[in-house]
Amino acid sequence: MCLVAHEPPLFELLSDRDHWRTVIQDVEDAFGKEGPGPAGQILSAALAMSGGQQQDGGAQVEGEAATQESGQRVPGGGTMQAEPDPEMLEMMARIEKNMELFIGYEVPPFARYAPDLAALQASSARVVAVVGEASEGEPPYRAAFAVAERLGTQPVVFPGDHGGFGAQHEAFAAKLHEVLSSS
């Protein structure tokens, strides 16, 4: 049995946990007063996740260069077309509907969660902390390192950023298969 924790948002394990407690309280306050959009903006600004985009040939393009090369960056390393097609508009509508649930009811509890590390160590399940190669230094990346450190392991580097499973699904799946096969 194997548990793969890909950049878990375990802010309670970070050295700056007090900062994240304040951020999450600000997110909750904004959600209650102004709704999911402003709350999401607060979280997004605090996370400051730059991510990477895949260009032809599979290489990552980072930050500003990524935006200049192929349009606006979206989570998972993809790009948004200047004029969304009907499929993109449909997807954006689904995401918007899900944002209220995500930002208002999922983010606060998972941001406050601290795993029972002793139980994980005692478990027969192998726990593998995973980081995206293009998200170095970002909070979920740092949290994966914190998990690995506390479990006495090293994180495994996967292709892409925090959403590499979407933008680089084939390479991500191959690496996941490799990790699961070595259990």
PyMOL commands that set and color helices and strands:
alter all, ss='L'
color gray80, all
select helices_A, chain A and resi 11-13+17-34+36-47+63-70+86-112+117-122+139-151+164-167+169-181
alter helices_A, ss='H'
color red, helices_A
select strands_A, chain A and resi 2-6+52-54+60-62+72-74+78-80+126-132+156-158
alter strands_A, ss='S'
color yellow, strands_A
deselect
rebuild
show_as cartoon
